[in-house]
Amino acid sequence: MSEQCGFATNAEHYARIVFDKARVRRIREAAEEILNAAAGKIENVSEFIDHAKTRFLSATQGIKGSDLRRNAGAILELSEFLKKDPPKRQVYLEPWLKEASINMIVGWRGVGKTGFAMGLTSAITNGESFGPWQMATPAPCLYFDAEMTQQDTAERFTSLYQEGTQEPLFILSDHYCNLLGLPGADLCDENWRAWLKDELIKRSIKLWVLDNIGAVTAGIDENSREQWSPINRWLLDLRFAGISTILLHHEGKAGAQRGTSAREDNLDISISLKRPQDYRPEDGARFICHFEKARIRQAELHLVADTEFQMQTDPEGKTVWTFANVKQENKFRVLQMLDEGISRKEIAQILGITGPRVSQIKAEAGKDGLITAAGKLTQTGFEYLLKGAN
């Protein structure tokens, strides 16, 4: 008798066998129900498919109370919890882009979100710094373009591509899938989400970019927290699997991300791309990168100060990004305008800053010997601007 029952130490193993058999039985029962229903008259095919999905998923994902009781072992006293050695979390770009993070980049259409995100992923696979942020750890990336044509995606990446990258950069183009006759992407479809998660893990991808939310959530009520909830749960699953996500999304008329604020609840980083006050159409992709939310240490906040980016093309036809600290750049430009005799009010309007801020810059520059009382640059001031330009 004892030989058949097994020892107490194997109780959990046998409990798992019983649980798995019960789950297989539930799947078989669900399949039979679906087949029986399919054999009868179906009035509404869409409703039938939805019901079949729900019935099958409930059978495959059902959790019994006995299985949940195993979770009790995860409840620890704080002193014990602090002794646990958590897995080391990699950092890709110092200090904000980290392993197992959820990030969002928001901006008005045409501001330069795609170019910015392509530049980020190219830098991370090339092992290069991007903008003011230093490279820490290169990582395999996937860029999912759900909006542009295959040709447009290829042309943009051609200007960024370098031979011999440290890590692979994969491309998933929804248009290319369409050309192959494959199903289109649907972030609202649980099966599609499960497929993508499997592919990310299978290819050891550590960071992926979704360009963009609106292109793969057709039919969803953007303001519905409930409809976004399953997607949010999936993003958390990716986080717990060590995969980082960058979501590109459109800005609403009020200036914030479009739709439910629930999208921002679990974000580690939320970035807003805004056009400068003096932006001109001929400037192309030129914007200020502003961190709306940043889960980083207090001592690192100065590393995510507002930065102005501009996309340019070098003599070899490659895309390059120039950048400057907005606060420092404003100081340079205020000093230049003061030297040219432009009034405080006009400077504030041109730069989109307040009059008191102009006065503050002028007063500080006077104390540092950069300008005279009349607002003219001193020799030290000229050297200061020249150093900044270089």
Phi, psi and chi 1 to 4 in degrees:
 res  aa     phi    psi   chi1   chi2   chi3   chi4
   1 MET       -  -45.6 -178.8   69.7  175.5      -
   2 SER   -64.9  -30.9   60.0      -      -      -
   3 GLU   -65.8  -30.4  -67.5  178.2   -5.5      -
   4 GLN   -84.8  -29.1  -65.2  179.8    8.6      -
   5 CYS   -80.4  -28.8  -67.6      -      -      -
   6 GLY    82.8  166.5      -      -      -      -
   7 PHE   -85.9  163.9  -64.7   99.4      -      -
   8 ALA   -62.5  -29.2      -      -      -      -
   9 THR   -66.4  -19.4   52.7      -      -      -
  10 ASN   -98.1   10.8  -67.3  -34.7      -      -
  11 ALA   -60.2  -42.4      -      -      -      -
  12 GLU   -64.9  -37.6 -176.8  174.1  -17.4      -
  13 HIS   -62.0  -46.2  169.2   70.6      -      -
  14 TYR   -70.5  -32.8  -72.9  106.6      -      -
  15 ALA   -64.2  -37.4      -      -      -      -
  16 ARG   -65.6  -39.9  168.7   56.6   59.7 -176.2
  17 ILE   -61.5  -45.5  -67.5  175.6      -      -
  18 VAL   -61.8  -43.2  172.1      -      -      -
  19 PHE   -63.8  -44.6  172.7   76.4      -      -
  20 ASP   -63.0  -40.3  -73.0  -17.7      -      -
  21 LYS   -64.3  -37.8  -74.0 -175.2  175.7 -179.7
  22 ALA   -66.0  -37.8      -      -      -      -
  23 ARG   -69.0  -39.6 -170.0  154.6   66.1  167.6
  24 VAL   -61.8  -39.1  169.7      -      -      -
  25 ARG   -62.9  -41.2 -175.4  171.8   61.5 -106.2
  26 ARG   -65.5  -36.6  -68.4 -162.1  -58.4  -86.7
  27 ILE   -65.6  -42.1  -67.5  172.7      -      -
  28 ARG   -63.1  -42.0 -172.9 -177.8  -62.7  114.8
  29 GLU   -64.2  -42.1  -68.9  171.2   -6.7      -
  30 ALA   -64.3  -41.4      -      -      -      -
  31 ALA   -62.4  -41.4      -      -      -      -
  32 GLU   -64.6  -40.8  -70.6  175.5   -4.0      -
  33 GLU   -61.1  -44.5  -74.3 -177.1   24.8      -
  34 ILE   -65.3  -42.1  -66.1  169.9      -      -
  35 LEU   -64.7  -42.1  -73.2  173.0      -      -
  36 ASN   -62.3  -41.6  -69.9  -24.9      -      -
  37 ALA   -66.7  -37.3      -      -      -      -
  38 ALA   -67.9  -27.8      -      -      -      -
  39 ALA   -74.0  -20.3      -      -      -      -
  40 GLY   -88.8 -167.1      -      -      -      -
  41 LYS   -83.1  127.6 -174.7  177.6 -179.9 -179.4
  42 ILE  -107.6  113.2  -60.2  175.1      -      -
  43 GLU   -76.5  -42.5  -60.2  -71.0  -14.9      -
  44 ASN  -130.0  109.0 -171.7  -49.7      -      -
  45 VAL   -64.1  -42.1  174.8      -      -      -
  46 SER   -61.6  -43.5  -63.7      -      -      -
  47 GLU   -65.3  -38.5  -72.2 -176.1    2.1      -
  48 PHE   -62.4  -43.8  170.0   74.7      -      -
  49 ILE   -63.5  -43.5  -67.1  174.3      -      -
  50 ASP   -60.7  -43.5  -71.4  -19.4      -      -
  51 HIS   -63.9  -41.6  173.1   74.3      -      -
  52 ALA   -63.4  -42.3      -      -      -      -
  53 LYS   -61.0  -47.5  -75.3 -178.3  179.3  179.0
  54 THR   -61.8  -44.0  -58.2      -      -      -
  55 ARG   -64.7  -42.9 -180.0   66.5 -177.1   90.5
  56 PHE   -68.7  -43.1 -175.9   75.2      -      -
  57 LEU   -65.0  -36.8  -71.6  173.1      -      -
  58 SER   -64.2  -31.5   66.0      -      -      -
  59 ALA   -76.1  -37.9      -      -      -      -
  60 THR   -80.8  -25.8   57.4      -      -      -
  61 GLN  -110.4    0.5  -62.8 -177.7  -12.6      -
  62 GLY   -60.7  136.3      -      -      -      -
  63 ILE  -117.2  123.8  -58.5  177.3      -      -
  64 LYS   -82.3  152.7  -66.0  -65.0 -175.7 -178.4
  65 GLY   -56.9  -35.8      -      -      -      -
  66 SER   -63.6  -33.6   58.9      -      -      -
  67 ASP   -72.8  -38.2 -160.7   49.6      -      -
  68 LEU   -64.0  -30.1  -83.2  174.4      -      -
  69 ARG   -62.8  -22.2  -78.0 -165.7  -72.0  -88.1
  70 ARG   -65.2  -22.8  -62.2  170.8   62.2 -120.7
  71 ASN   -68.1  -16.1  -71.5   11.7      -      -
  72 ALA   -59.0  -28.3      -      -      -      -
  73 GLY   -68.5  -12.9      -      -      -      -
  74 ALA   -88.2   -6.0      -      -      -      -
  75 ILE   -87.5  115.7  -58.1  175.7      -      -
  76 LEU  -123.2  153.1  -52.6  173.8      -      -
  77 GLU   -68.2  150.8  -71.9 -170.0   11.4      -
  78 LEU   -56.0  -43.8  178.1   59.0      -      -
  79 SER   -59.0  -38.3   58.8      -      -      -
  80 GLU   -73.9  -40.4 -173.7  179.3   -5.1      -
  81 PHE   -60.3  -40.6  179.3   78.7      -      -
  82 LEU   -69.0  -18.5  -65.6  177.3      -      -
  83 LYS   -81.0  -16.1  -67.5  176.0 -176.1  176.6
  84 LYS   -67.7  142.6  -62.5  -67.7 -178.2 -178.5
  85 ASP   -99.2   99.2 -172.5   18.8      -      -
  86 PRO   -72.1  156.4   28.0  -34.3      -      -
  87 PRO   -60.2  142.4  -18.9   30.3      -      -
  88 LYS   -67.1  130.3 -176.1  179.4  178.5 -178.2
  89 ARG   -95.6  120.0 -168.9  179.2 -175.6 -169.7
  90 GLN   -73.1  151.3  -63.3  -71.5  -15.3      -
  91 VAL  -115.9  131.4  178.3      -      -      -
  92 TYR   -93.4  -53.3  -54.5  130.1      -      -
  93 LEU  -122.1  124.6  -74.0  179.4      -      -
  94 GLU   -72.2  134.2  -65.3  -79.9    5.0      -
  95 PRO  -107.4    7.1   39.4  -35.7      -      -
  96 TRP  -108.9  -28.9   64.7  -86.7      -      -
  97 LEU   -93.9  107.0 -171.0   49.4      -      -
  98 LYS  -123.3  164.2  -57.4  177.1 -178.6  179.8
  99 GLU   -63.0  147.4 -179.6 -177.2   20.1      -
 100 ALA    57.0   46.0      -      -      -      -
 101 SER  -122.5  157.3   62.0      -      -      -
 102 ILE  -119.0  122.4  -54.5  173.6      -      -
 103 ASN  -130.1  150.5  -46.2  -85.1      -      -
 104 MET  -134.3  136.5 -177.7 -177.3  -70.6      -
 105 ILE  -117.7  120.0  -60.8  173.5      -      -
 106 VAL  -117.5  141.4  175.3      -      -      -
 107 GLY  -169.9  161.1      -      -      -      -
 108 TRP   -66.7  152.0 -166.7 -108.1      -      -
 109 ARG   -57.2  134.5   53.3 -177.4  175.7  -90.3
 110 GLY    84.4    2.6      -      -      -      -
 111 VAL   -74.8  -26.3   74.6      -      -      -
 112 GLY   125.3   20.9      -      -      -      -
 113 LYS   -59.7  -46.0  -62.9 -174.0  -63.8  -65.0
 114 THR   -62.8  -48.4  -66.6      -      -      -
 115 GLY   -60.6  -39.6      -      -      -      -
 116 PHE   -63.6  -46.6 -175.6   67.7      -      -
 117 ALA   -68.6  -38.1      -      -      -      -
 118 MET   -63.4  -39.7  -73.9 -179.0  171.4      -
 119 GLY   -62.7  -39.8      -      -      -      -
 120 LEU   -61.8  -50.8  -82.9  172.0      -      -
 121 THR   -67.1  -36.4   49.7      -      -      -
 122 SER   -64.1  -42.6  -65.1      -      -      -
 123 ALA   -63.1  -41.6      -      -      -      -
 124 ILE   -68.9  -36.5  -67.3  167.5      -      -
 125 THR   -78.1  -28.2   52.8      -      -      -
 126 ASN   -81.5  -12.8  -71.5  -28.7      -      -
 127 GLY    74.0   36.4      -      -      -      -
 128 GLU  -118.6  155.3  -61.1  174.7  -17.3      -
 129 SER   -70.7  159.9  -61.4      -      -      -
 130 PHE  -136.6  123.0 -175.0   75.1      -      -
 131 GLY    59.7 -137.5      -      -      -      -
 132 PRO   -83.6    1.5   32.0  -35.3      -      -
 133 TRP   -99.2  126.0  -49.6  -56.1      -      -
 134 GLN   -79.5  140.5  -63.7  -59.9  -53.1      -
 135 MET   -68.7  133.5  164.1   57.1   58.9      -
 136 ALA  -111.2  -54.7      -      -      -      -
 137 THR  -140.6  118.8  -52.5      -      -      -
 138 PRO   -64.6  153.9  -16.7   30.0      -      -
 139 ALA  -153.0  149.8      -      -      -      -
 140 PRO   -66.4  135.9  -16.0   29.4      -      -
 141 CYS  -129.0  158.5  -61.5      -      -      -
 142 LEU  -129.9  130.4  178.6  140.2      -      -
 143 TYR  -108.3  117.1 -164.1   96.3      -      -
 144 PHE  -103.3  108.0  173.5   33.8      -      -
 145 ASP   -98.1  109.4 -169.6  -24.3      -      -
 146 ALA  -100.3    6.3      -      -      -      -
 147 GLU  -124.7  -47.4 -171.4  172.7   43.8      -
 148 MET   -82.2  165.6  -65.5 -167.0  -61.1      -
 149 THR   -74.7  162.0   64.7      -      -      -
 150 GLN   -56.2  -41.6  176.2 -167.5   -5.8      -
 151 GLN   -63.7  -44.9 -179.3  179.6   -4.7      -
 152 ASP   -63.8  -41.8  -71.6  -21.1      -      -
 153 THR   -61.8  -44.5  -55.5      -      -      -
 154 ALA   -63.6  -43.2      -      -      -      -
 155 GLU   -62.6  -40.4  -73.3  177.5   -5.2      -
 156 ARG   -67.3  -42.0  -67.0 -151.1 -176.5 -170.5
 157 PHE   -75.3  -24.8  -91.0  110.2      -      -
 158 THR   -59.2  -38.3  -63.3      -      -      -
 159 SER   -74.0  -10.5   65.8      -      -      -
 160 LEU  -108.1  -21.7  -66.7  165.5      -      -
 161 TYR   -68.8  139.5 -178.9   67.8      -      -
 162 GLN  -130.8  141.5  -63.6 -178.7   25.0      -
 163 GLU   -69.5  149.0  -66.4  -74.5   -8.9      -
 164 GLY    71.8   40.7      -      -      -      -
 165 THR   -65.0  150.4   58.4      -      -      -
 166 GLN   -69.2  -33.8  -68.1 -165.8   35.9      -
 167 GLU  -133.0  153.6  -63.4  -71.9   -7.9      -
 168 PRO   -71.7  147.9   25.7  -33.8      -      -
 169 LEU  -119.3  112.9  173.2   53.8      -      -
 170 PHE   -93.5  149.1  -64.2   91.5      -      -
 171 ILE  -121.4  130.2  -56.0  -64.0      -      -
 172 LEU  -118.9  112.2  173.0   59.0      -      -
 173 SER  -109.0  121.5  164.1      -      -      -
 174 ASP   -65.6  -32.2 -151.3   29.4      -      -
 175 HIS   -66.7  -40.1  179.0 -123.9      -      -
 176 TYR   -64.3  -40.2 -179.0   62.4      -      -
 177 CYS   -58.8  -41.3  -70.4      -      -      -
 178 ASN   -62.6  -41.5 -179.2  -91.3      -      -
 179 LEU   -63.6  -30.3  -66.3  176.7      -      -
 180 LEU   -84.8   -1.3  -64.3  177.8      -      -
 181 GLY    77.8   21.3      -      -      -      -
 182 LEU   -91.6  158.1  -58.3  174.0      -      -
 183 PRO   -62.1  145.2  -20.2   31.6      -      -
 184 GLY   -75.4  161.5      -      -      -      -
 185 ALA   -71.8  143.0      -      -      -      -
 186 ASP  -147.6  101.9 -176.0   -0.6      -      -
 187 LEU   -65.7  -18.4 -164.3   60.3      -      -
 188 CYS   -82.6  -11.2  -57.2      -      -      -
 189 ASP   -90.3  118.4 -175.2  -18.6      -      -
 190 GLU   -61.3  -35.9 -174.9  167.4    4.6      -
 191 ASN   -65.9  -40.1  -67.6  -36.9      -      -
 192 TRP   -65.8  -41.4 -172.3   87.5      -      -
 193 ARG   -62.5  -43.0  -63.9 -163.7  -58.9  -93.6
 194 ALA   -63.2  -40.3      -      -      -      -
 195 TRP   -61.8  -46.5  166.4   79.9      -      -
 196 LEU   -65.7  -40.7 -177.0   58.8      -      -
 197 LYS   -59.6  -43.6  178.6 -176.2  176.0 -178.8
 198 ASP   -60.8  -42.3  -72.9  -15.4      -      -
 199 GLU   -66.6  -40.1  -71.2  -62.1  -39.6      -
 200 LEU   -61.8  -43.9  -67.0  173.7      -      -
 201 ILE   -69.0  -43.5  -66.5  172.8      -      -
 202 LYS   -59.9  -37.9 -176.0 -170.7  -53.6 -179.8
 203 ARG   -93.3    6.5  -60.7  170.4 -169.6  -89.3
 204 SER    59.1   33.5  -59.6      -      -      -
 205 ILE   -77.1  130.1  -67.7  165.8      -      -
 206 LYS  -100.6  -22.2  -59.4  -62.2  -67.7 -179.2
 207 LEU  -142.9  132.4  168.5   70.7      -      -
 208 TRP  -132.8  151.1   77.2  -68.3      -      -
 209 VAL  -116.9  131.8  174.3      -      -      -
 210 LEU  -104.5  114.9  168.3   57.7      -      -
 211 ASP  -121.3   91.2 -174.7    4.4      -      -
 212 ASN  -143.1  176.5   56.3   66.6      -      -
 213 ILE   -57.7  -46.9  -69.3  175.7      -      -
 214 GLY   -60.4  -30.1      -      -      -      -
 215 ALA   -75.2  -18.2      -      -      -      -
 216 VAL  -122.3   18.1  -70.5      -      -      -
 217 THR  -129.6   42.8   53.4      -      -      -
 218 ALA   -60.0  133.2      -      -      -      -
 219 GLY    89.2  -12.2      -      -      -      -
 220 ILE   -77.9  145.8 -167.4  173.9      -      -
 221 ASP   -80.5  108.1  179.7   -4.4      -      -
 222 GLU   -60.1  -24.5  -73.7 -164.8  -36.5      -
 223 ASN   -92.1    2.6  -63.3  -51.0      -      -
 224 SER   -91.5  116.9  171.0      -      -      -
 225 ARG   -66.4  -38.8 -177.2 -173.7 -170.2   93.3
 226 GLU   -63.1  -41.1  -69.8   73.6   21.7      -
 227 GLN   -72.5  -26.0  -68.8 -173.1   31.9      -
 228 TRP   -82.1  -21.6  178.9 -104.1      -      -
 229 SER   -55.0  -46.0 -177.4      -      -      -
 230 PRO   -62.5  -35.7  -20.3   32.7      -      -
 231 ILE   -67.3  -41.7  -60.4  171.8      -      -
 232 ASN   -62.1  -40.6 -174.9   61.1      -      -
 233 ARG   -61.6  -38.7  179.4   65.2 -108.2  178.2
 234 TRP   -66.8  -40.2  176.5   71.7      -      -
 235 LEU   -62.5  -36.9  -66.7  172.7      -      -
 236 LEU   -67.0  -37.4  -70.3  172.8      -      -
 237 ASP   -60.9  -41.8  -73.5  -17.1      -      -
 238 LEU   -62.9  -41.8  -66.7 -177.4      -      -
 239 ARG   -57.8  -47.1  170.2 -170.5  -79.9  170.1
 240 PHE   -69.2  -18.1  -62.4  150.9      -      -
 241 ALA   -88.3    3.3      -      -      -      -
 242 GLY    84.0   14.0      -      -      -      -
 243 ILE  -102.5  131.9  -60.9  169.6      -      -
 244 SER   -95.3  147.4  -62.0      -      -      -
 245 THR  -125.4  138.4  -60.8      -      -      -
 246 ILE  -120.6  116.1  -64.1 -179.9      -      -
 247 LEU   -98.7  129.2  -55.8  167.9      -      -
 248 LEU   -98.3  135.2  -57.3 -167.5      -      -
 249 HIS  -146.8  155.9 -168.4   34.4      -      -
 250 HIS   -84.5  149.9  -68.3  -58.7      -      -
 251 GLU   -85.1  141.5  179.9 -177.7  -80.0      -
 252 GLY   -83.8  177.2      -      -      -      -
 253 LYS   -64.1  -26.3  -67.7 -178.8  179.2  178.9
 254 ALA   -80.6   -5.9      -      -      -      -
 255 GLY    99.4   -9.1      -      -      -      -
 256 ALA  -100.5  176.4      -      -      -      -
 257 GLN   -62.1  144.9   67.5   96.3   11.0      -
 258 ARG   -79.3  130.7 -162.6  173.9   67.3 -163.7
 259 GLY   103.1 -163.2      -      -      -      -
 260 THR   -61.5  140.5  175.3      -      -      -
 261 SER   -72.3  -10.2   60.8      -      -      -
 262 ALA   -60.5  -23.8      -      -      -      -
 263 ARG   -62.3  -25.4  -69.5 -162.8 -174.5   94.7
 264 GLU   -93.1   -9.7  -59.9  172.7  -54.1      -
 265 ASP   -57.8  -43.3  -70.1  -11.1      -      -
 266 ASN  -105.2   12.4  -62.4  112.3      -      -
 267 LEU   -70.4  141.7  -65.5  179.9      -      -
 268 ASP   -85.2  -38.5  -65.7  -83.8      -      -
 269 ILE  -135.6  133.6  -60.6  -67.6      -      -
 270 SER  -127.6  117.9  178.4      -      -      -
 271 ILE  -113.8  135.2  -67.1  175.2      -      -
 272 SER  -114.1  129.8  174.9      -      -      -
 273 LEU  -102.9  118.4  -54.7 -175.8      -      -
 274 LYS  -122.1  142.5  -56.8  -77.6 -172.1 -178.1
 275 ARG   -76.0  138.7  -77.8  178.3  174.1  155.3
 276 PRO   -63.1  160.4  -18.4   30.9      -      -
 277 GLN   -58.4  -36.5 -169.9   78.6    9.0      -
 278 ASP   -97.9   23.7   59.6  -15.1      -      -
 279 TYR   -62.8  140.2  177.3   82.4      -      -
 280 ARG  -124.7  147.1  -58.5  168.4  -60.0  173.4
 281 PRO   -54.3  -34.1  -26.5   35.0      -      -
 282 GLU   -70.8   -8.6   54.6  -94.2   32.8      -
 283 ASP   -73.1  -19.0  -68.9  -19.7      -      -
 284 GLY    68.6 -137.4      -      -      -      -
 285 ALA   -78.0   94.2      -      -      -      -
 286 ARG  -137.7  124.1  174.9  177.0  166.7 -122.2
 287 PHE  -156.9  166.0   49.4   78.2      -      -
 288 ILE  -101.9  126.3  -65.9  171.4      -      -
 289 CYS   -90.8  113.1  176.9      -      -      -
 290 HIS  -120.1  128.4  172.9   70.7      -      -
 291 PHE   -86.3  109.1  -76.5   74.5      -      -
 292 GLU   -75.8  -33.4  -60.1  -80.2   -4.6      -
 293 LYS  -146.1  134.6  176.1 -177.4  178.9 -178.6
 294 ALA  -147.2  112.8      -      -      -      -
 295 ARG   -85.4   76.8  -76.4 -179.3  177.7  169.5
 296 ILE  -134.4  169.8   60.1  175.9      -      -
 297 ARG   -67.7  149.1  -67.9 -169.9  -66.8  -91.6
 298 GLN   -54.7  -38.7 -174.8   77.4   19.6      -
 299 ALA   -68.4  -13.8      -      -      -      -
 300 GLU  -101.1   -2.7  -63.7  173.7  -34.0      -
 301 LEU   -59.3  -31.6  -71.5  176.3      -      -
 302 HIS   -66.0  -18.3   69.8  -77.2      -      -
 303 LEU   -80.0   -9.8  -61.3  174.4      -      -
 304 VAL  -118.3   34.8  -67.1      -      -      -
 305 ALA   -67.1  158.5      -      -      -      -
 306 ASP   -52.7  129.6  -74.0    1.7      -      -
 307 THR  -130.1  133.3  -57.7      -      -      -
 308 GLU   -93.2  125.7 -178.7  175.0  -46.1      -
 309 PHE  -110.3  149.4  -76.5   83.2      -      -
 310 GLN  -145.2  130.4 -176.2  167.4   11.3      -
 311 MET   -83.7  130.9 -179.2 -169.2  -72.2      -
 312 GLN  -136.2  169.3  -62.9 -178.9  -23.9      -
 313 THR  -118.2  129.0  -55.3      -      -      -
 314 ASP   -82.2  173.1   69.0    9.9      -      -
 315 PRO   -57.5  -22.5  -26.8   35.9      -      -
 316 GLU   -90.3    3.4  -63.0  179.3   -5.4      -
 317 GLY    85.3    7.4      -      -      -      -
 318 LYS   -86.7  147.2  -66.7  -67.4 -176.0 -179.5
 319 THR   -77.9  130.6  -64.4      -      -      -
 320 VAL  -130.2  149.2  -66.0      -      -      -
 321 TRP  -110.5  125.3  -74.5   94.6      -      -
 322 THR   -97.0  152.4   59.9      -      -      -
 323 PHE  -150.9  156.2   63.1   95.1      -      -
 324 ALA  -154.3  143.1      -      -      -      -
 325 ASN   -64.3  122.5 -178.7  -73.7      -      -
 326 VAL   -61.1  -43.1  171.1      -      -      -
 327 LYS   -62.0  -44.2 -171.3  174.6 -179.0  179.7
 328 GLN   -69.5  -40.6 -169.2   66.2   33.8      -
 329 GLU   -63.0  -40.8 -175.5   69.0   13.9      -
 330 ASN   -60.6  -38.3  -80.2  -18.6      -      -
 331 LYS   -63.4  -45.7 -178.0  176.4 -179.8  178.7
 332 PHE   -57.1  -46.4  -69.7  150.4      -      -
 333 ARG   -72.1  -33.4  -63.3  172.0   75.2 -179.1
 334 VAL   -63.1  -44.6  166.2      -      -      -
 335 LEU   -63.2  -40.5  -64.6 -177.4      -      -
 336 GLN   -62.9  -44.4  -70.9  173.1  -30.3      -
 337 MET   -69.9  -36.8  -67.9 -178.4 -172.1      -
 338 LEU   -62.1  -40.9  -73.8  172.2      -      -
 339 ASP   -63.9  -29.7 -175.1   64.4      -      -
 340 GLU   -84.1   -2.5  -66.1  169.0    5.0      -
 341 GLY    86.0   14.3      -      -      -      -
 342 ILE   -76.5  139.1  -59.9  174.7      -      -
 343 SER   -71.5  159.9   70.3      -      -      -
 344 ARG   -58.9  -42.5 -174.0 -171.0   74.8  162.9
 345 LYS   -63.0  -43.6 -177.2  177.4 -180.0 -179.7
 346 GLU   -66.2  -39.9  -70.8  176.7  -54.9      -
 347 ILE   -61.3  -44.1  -66.6  173.7      -      -
 348 ALA   -60.6  -41.3      -      -      -      -
 349 GLN   -67.7  -41.8  -70.3  176.8  -21.3      -
 350 ILE   -65.2  -43.1  -67.6  170.4      -      -
 351 LEU   -90.2  -11.5  -62.1 -178.3      -      -
 352 GLY    72.6   31.2      -      -      -      -
 353 ILE  -119.4  173.8   59.2  178.7      -      -
 354 THR   -84.4  157.7   64.2      -      -      -
 355 GLY   -59.4  -45.8      -      -      -      -
 356 PRO   -57.8  -33.8  -28.9   37.1      -      -
 357 ARG   -66.0  -39.3  175.2   58.8 -177.7  152.1
 358 VAL   -61.9  -44.4  175.9      -      -      -
 359 SER   -62.8  -38.3  -62.2      -      -      -
 360 GLN   -63.9  -45.0 -179.2 -174.3   19.7      -
 361 ILE   -62.2  -41.7  -67.4  173.2      -      -
 362 LYS   -63.2  -44.5 -178.9  178.8  179.2 -179.4
 363 ALA   -64.2  -44.6      -      -      -      -
 364 GLU   -63.9  -40.2  -68.7  174.1   -7.9      -
 365 ALA   -65.2  -36.3      -      -      -      -
 366 GLY   -64.1  -43.0      -      -      -      -
 367 LYS   -64.1  -34.0  -70.7  179.6 -178.4  179.1
 368 ASP   -84.3   -1.0  -65.4  -23.5      -      -
 369 GLY    76.0   23.5      -      -      -      -
 370 LEU   -87.1  -27.1  -57.3  179.1      -      -
 371 ILE  -136.4  160.3   57.9  174.0      -      -
 372 THR   -85.7  175.6   66.1      -      -      -
 373 ALA   -61.8  -27.2      -      -      -      -
 374 ALA   -83.3   -2.9      -      -      -      -
 375 GLY    92.0    7.7      -      -      -      -
 376 LYS   -87.7  143.1  -66.3  -64.3 -178.7 -179.9
 377 LEU   -66.0  137.0  -73.6  167.9      -      -
 378 THR   -86.8  176.1   63.1      -      -      -
 379 GLN   -61.4  -38.8 -178.5   61.0   35.1      -
 380 THR   -63.3  -37.6  -57.1      -      -      -
 381 GLY   -65.4  -40.8      -      -      -      -
 382 PHE   -62.3  -42.9  -82.9  115.6      -      -
 383 GLU   -66.1  -36.0  -68.1  172.5   -2.3      -
 384 TYR   -63.7  -45.6  174.4   77.3      -      -
 385 LEU   -67.2  -38.1  -67.5 -174.9      -      -
 386 LEU   -64.3  -40.3 -176.6   60.9      -      -
 387 LYS   -65.0  -39.9 -177.9  179.7  179.1 -180.0
 388 GLY   -65.6  -35.9      -      -      -      -
 389 ALA   -68.1  -26.2      -      -      -      -
 390 ASN   -94.3      -  -65.4  -31.3      -      -
